[in-house]
Amino acid sequence: MPSAENFPQLPKDAPVMFHSVDRHGVLVYVSDYWLQVLGYRRDEVIGRKSTEFLTEASRRYAEEVVLPEYFRSGFCTNVPYQIVTKGGKILDIVLSATAERDDAGEVVRSLAVLADVTEKKREEKALLDAEAVFCKAFRSSATVLAISSLAEGRLIEVNDAFERTFGYSRQEAVGREMSLLQIWENPGDRARFVEFLREKGEVRDFEVRFRSKSGATVAGLLSGEVIDFNGETCLLSQINDITERKRAAEEIEVLHTDLAARAYELQIANEELEAFSYTVSHDLRKPLTAISGYCQVILDICMDELDPQCERFIHEILSGTVRMNQLIETLLEYSRVSHSKVQRKDVDFSLLATQVALELRTSEPQREVCFEIQQGLTDQGDPRLLRVVLENLLGNAWKYSAQRENARIEFGSSETEGKRTYFVRDNGVGFQASSAAGMFTPFKRLPGAEQFKGFGIGLATVARIIKSHGGRIWAEGEAGRGAVFYFTVS
């Protein structure tokens, strides 16, 4: 809550009242003199709307006329109100106020000065005091404020924010025409601004580029209105410095342009990779087909003439072509997964796991493996890609538990801090935690895995899919006691 220390420029013993309201018109600070005149304690007024203390007529005038314009312009001067004391006495006051705005131009709080002019003999002094306090508030506002003659742009008054923003001291600026200071980066902007002012009486958020004393460009939103100041037609200007905002916007635009260019380059690279993958697949498979075909012809035609060693060699060649074909398909699947766009839909993990388990049983019907699949597990993701995840994880569990008489494979989930984590657990050969680093890297196989079929691509494929879903995957294991693979999908 603001306190007197927040307004060090104001004399604490000034014979005028002042208060501060937030952007909703709620009192956040009142001076001691305000409380003294109206007869309230501070805890009786803070948090209430300032208009609650006005007469009914003044309240309507404030809410319907004064406040809308004030929150738009950030200023009001010598507004006549009637305010009611705690004892019910009605006082005539005049109120002047200025608003402080944030970087976005929104009103943060106001500082209002209320002069009690009930007694005519005190009216002149009260107005002078109010003007003095208002001038101090004007000077200390965080928003750039300036008063200049409308005709030639001669500066009559500037505040501290003006000095900080443009680098000119008050002594250097006041009395000089802005054209001589070369504050307008484009002098034609002032002519257009003044033309708008003459037509409408006020202008809001006119984007202009100024020039500081050092020559640096200052981007600002200029608002202004025509006022009478000491009998002269003047311009009251308010400038919200948006230099950093503009610089940030320009940097973002550059980043967007760069990102678009990179995205296009990536698209071209992906298209080239896809074409390359197709070519490699076709060119590698064609000779494999020929090799395996001729080997089969030799077996069919010359079987009776082959000695056992030659027959064994031919069968090994056929096995090699099959394995090579499987490796090509595995690499293509890894490439497809790496460049697939996730199509999120409802996914029934329980159903997918059940289907994969059935396929594994069908592939080796002689094996007795206990599957425990938790039911009712649904989520959002790409059904095709997530099926590949389960095919690899459940397939690995099936493969590495082959030496167990009572093999058991479990698929389920757990909740941790409101986040669902899925797991595949088996009681197979497991792995040493110390040798698990890089298990999700392509072609990386754990020590001892050579006795099992595989290329070291499956877990890398799984990791790519999980990453594309915004999830993560990790594993725990112990040699001879099985392994658990955990993953999330969002």
N, C-alpha and C positions, 0 to 999 in steps of 0.2 A: 504493500500500500504506500502511495506517495506520502511524504512527510515534508515538513518545512525545509529539511536538508536537501530535498530534491529541487527546491527553488531558491538557491542561495542568492539569486539576483533580486529577490523581493524583500523590501524592508519589513521585518516582522512586526514593527509597531505602526505600520501604515494605517491611517484612519479610514481605510476602505476595506471592504470584504473581498476575498477572492476564494474561489473553489475550483476543483478539477473534476471533470467527469470523463468516463470512458466512452467508447464509441456507441454505447447504448444509452447514453445520457444518465448513467448511474454515478452518484457522487462517490469519488474515491479519496477526496481530500477536501477539507474546509479549513480556513484559517481561524486562529483564535478570535480575531475580531468579528468574523462571521458568526461564530457561536455566541459571542458576547452580545451582539446586536439582536440576534433572533431568539436568544434565551434557551438554546438547546445544549445538551451534552453531545460530545462527538459520537458516542456510540448510538445516539438516537437518530443520526442523520446519515452516517456512512452506510452505503449499500442501497439507499433510497434514490429514486429519480429526483433530479433537481426541480423538476416541474411540480412535484408534490407540494412544494412550499409556496407556490404562487396562488393568487386568486383564480377563480374559475375562468374569468375572462382572459387573464394573462396566460393561464395554462393553455387555453385554446390557441391564442395568438402564437405562443412559443412552439407548440406542437405542429400547428398547421402552416405557419409562415416562417418563423425565425429559424428553428432547428433544421428543417430540410435544406434551406439555403446555406446555413452555417456549415453543415457537414459536407456540403458540396464545395463551397468556396474556401472554408477554413477560417473565415473571418466574420465578425459582426462588431459593430461599434455603436455605442450609446443607444442601446435598445431600451425603451421605457417599459418597465414591468411594475406590478404591484406584488409585494411579497408579504406573507403573513407570519408574524412572530409566534412563538409558542403560546404566548398569552392572548393571542387573537388580534393583536394590533396590526393594522395594514400600513406598510411603509411603501413610499414611492422610491423606486431605485432606477438607475440606468446601468446597463450591463454591456461590457465590451469583452470580446473573447478572441483567442487565436488557437488554432489546432496544431498539434504535432502529429506528423505522419511518419509511417515506416517506409522502407525502401520500395514497397509496392504501391505507395501513395494512399494507403488506408489510414484513417484517423486512429491514432493510438490513444490519445487523451487530449483534453483541452485545458486551457487556463483562462478562467473567466474572472473579471474584475467587476464587482458590484458596488456602486456608489449610492449611499443613502442620500437622496435629495429631498427628503420630506420637508425639511426646514429650508425655506427659500434662501435665508441668509447664509446657509452652508453650501448651497448648490454649486456656486462657482468654484469654491475650493475643492469640493468633492470631485467635480468633473476634472479639475486639473490634476488631482491626485490619481484619479482613475487613468487619465491619459499618460501620466508618468509611469505608472505600473504597467500599463498596456505596452508602452514603448519598450520597457525593459523586457517584457515577454516577447515582443517582436524581435528584439535584438538577440535573444537567447534561443529562439526557435531552431530546431535541428533542420528545418526546411529552408532553402534559400529564398529570402524575401527581399524585395526591392520596390521603392517608390520612385517613379521617374515622370518627367513631364511628357505628356502624350505627343506634343507637337515635334519636339526635337530629340527626345530621348535623354534629356539631362537628368542624371541621377540626383535625387533629393535625399534619399535615405536607403541604407543597406543594412543587413544584419550580419551577425558574426559568421553564419553559415555561408553567406556570399563571399566574405573575405577568405574563408578556408577553401572554398570551391574554386574561386577564380584567381586567388593569389594577390588581389589588390586590397590594400588597407582601406579603411573607411575614408581616411584623409585623401588617399589617391583617387578614390572613386567619386565621392560626393561632389557635386558641382560640375562634373565633366560629362560630356555627351558620350553615350556608349559607342558611337561610331568612331570617336577619337581613341577610345580604349581598344577598339577592334574586337569587342567581345563576341559579336555575331560573326560566325565563320562565313556565312553568306548574308551580306547586308540586305539582300532582297527579302530574306525571311522576316525581318522586322517590318518592312513595308506591308507584306501580306498579313502579318499578325495585326498590325494597327488597322488595316482595312477591315479585317474580320471584326475587330473591336468596335469600330465605328458603325458597322452594320448591326451587330448583335448586342453590344454593350458589355459582353464578356466572352472569353474563349477558354475552353478546358482542354488540357492535355495535348497541346500543339507541339509535335515532336520537332526539336530544333537541335542543331549542332553549334555549340559555342566554342570559343577559344579562350583559354586561361592566359594569365600573364606570362607563363612559361612557354606558351605556344601549344600546349597540350589540348587535344580536343575533349570537350565535355558534352556528352549526349544528355539531353534533358527533356522532360515533359513540362512545357510552359503553360501555366494558367494565369489569367489576368482579367481584371475588370476596371472600368473607368470609374474614378472617384474624384470628388472635389477635395483638394487638400490646400488649405489656406487660401481659398478663392481661386486656385489654379486647377485646370483640368489635367488630371494625372492618371498614370497607370500603376495599379497595384499588381505586382508580378509575384508569382510563386513558381519556383523551379524544383522539380524532383529530379535529382541526379540519377540517371539510369546508365551511366557510362559502363559500370561493371556488368550490369545486366545485358547491355548490348554486346559487350566484348564476349561474354559467356555465350550469348546466342550465336554470335559469329563463329566462335570456336566449335559450338555444337553443329552448326551448319557444315563447317569444314569436315568434322568427324563423320557426319551423315554422308557427305559426298564421298569421303574416303571409304566408309563402310560399304556404300553402294558399289563402289568400284571393286572392292575386295570380294564382295558377294558375287559380282559378275565374273570375276576371275575364278572364284571357287566353282561357280556353275560350269564355266568352260572346262576347268580342270576335271570336274566330276564327269562331264560328258566325255572328255577324252579318256578318262580312266575306265569308264563303262565300255567305250568302244575297244579300248586296249584289252580289257578283261574278256570281252567276247572273242576278239581275235586270238588271244592266247589260248582260250578254251578250245576254240575250233581248231587251231593249228596244232595243239598238243594232242587233242583227242583223235585227230585224223590218223596220225602214224600209229597211235596205240591200237586203234581199231584194226589197222592193217596187220600189226604184229600179232595181236591175239587171234585174228582171223586166219592168218597163215599157219600159226601154231596149231590151231584146231584142225585145219586141213591136213597138216602133217600127221597129226594123231589119227585122223579118220582114214587116211589113205595108206600111211606107212606104218601103222601100229605093229603089224606082224614083223616088220623088218627092223624095228628099233630095239636096241639093247636096253636094259633097265636104266643104265646111267643116262642115256640120251632122253629116254622118256621122262626121267626125273627132272632133267634140265628144262625140257619143254613145259612141264607143269609149273616149275618155278618161274619161267618167263610169263606164263599166263597169270600166275598169282601176282607177279610184279606189275603187270599191266592193270590188273584189277585195283591193286593198291594205289598205283599212280592215278588212275581215274578217280578214285575216292579222294585223293589229295587235291586234285584239280577242283572237284566239286566242293570240297571243304574251303579252299581258298576263295572260290567264287562266292560261296555263302558269306564268308567273312567280309568280302568286298561289298556285297549287296547290303549287308547289315550296316556297314560303316556309312553308307550313303542313303539309307532309307529314311524317309520322313515319317515320324511317328504319327499314326492315325489313332487318336484316342477314342476308345469306345468302352462300353461295359465289358469287363472280362470276368469269366467264371473260372477262377484258378483251380477250384476243386474239380470241375469237369475236365479241364485241360490235363491236370495231373492224373486223373483216372484214365483218360484216353492214352496218355503216354505209357502208363503202367501196363495197360492191356497190350499195347504194341510190344513192350519189352517181354512180357510173358509169352506172347505169340512167337517172338524171335527165338526163344530158348525154352520151349515147353517142358523140358526135362528138369529145369531148375525149380526149387521150392523156395520162394522168397516171400516174406510177409511185408505187404505194403500197408502202411497206416496213413490214410489221407484225410485230413480234417475237412469236414463238409461246410458249405456255406461261405467259402472265401471268395468274395467278389471285390473288384477294384476297377480303376480306370487305367487304360493303357491300350497298346496296340496288340490285339489278339494274336496276330501272326508272329510278331517278334517275340512276344512273351511265351508262345508255345516253343519257340527255339530255345529260350532260356530253360524251360522245364525239360525239354528233350536232352539238353546237354547235362544239366545238373542231375536229373534222375538217371540218365544214361550212365554218367560217371559213377553214381552210387551203385547201380546195377553191375557195372564192370568191375569196380574195385572191391565188391563184396562177393565176387564169384567163388573165392576160396573158403567162404564161411558155410558151414553146414546149416546153421539157422540164421540165414541172412535176413536182415530187417532194414527196411527203408521207410522213412517217415517224412511227410510233407505237412507243414502247418504254419501257424503264425503266432505272434505275441505282440502285445501292445506295450510300448515304452514311451512315456510322456506324451500319450495321445497319438503316437505315430506307429503305424502297423509295420512290423518286420516279418518277412516270410523266411522259412528255413527248410533246407533239405538235409536230413540227418541219416547216416548209415553206420553200420558196425563193421565196415570193411577194413582194409589194411591201414587206413589213416595216413598221416604224414608227420614228419618232425617239424615243429613250429619254426625251428632255426633255418630250415631249408625251404620255407614257404615263400620267401621274397621273390616277387616277380612271377608268381604262378598265373597271373592274368595277362602276362606278356606273350605275344604270339611265339609259337615254337618252343616255349619254355616248359619243360616237363620235370617233375620232381624226381629225385633219386629213387631208383627202384621201380619207376613206372615203365621201364623198358619191357617188362614181362607182360604188359597189357597193351593191346592195340590202341593206336591213337597217333595224332600228329602234333598235339600241343596247340591246337587252334580253338578248341571248344570253349575253354574258359575265357580266352581273349574275346571271342564272339559274344559271350554272355556279358562280359564287362562293358563292351561297346553298347549293347542294347540297354543295359541298366543305366548307363550314363546318359544315353539319349532320352530316357524317361525322367531324368532329373533325380535319379536315385543313386544308391551306392551298394557295393557288394564286398563282403569280406568272409574269411573262413577261419575256422578253428579246428585243430586236429591233434591227434596223438598217435604215434606209430603203434600199429597193432590194435588200436581201440576205436577206429573209425574217424569220421570227419563230419563237420557241420558247415554248410554254406548258408550265409544270411544275405538277404537283399531287400531293398526297398524300391518302390517304383515312383515316388513323387517326393 
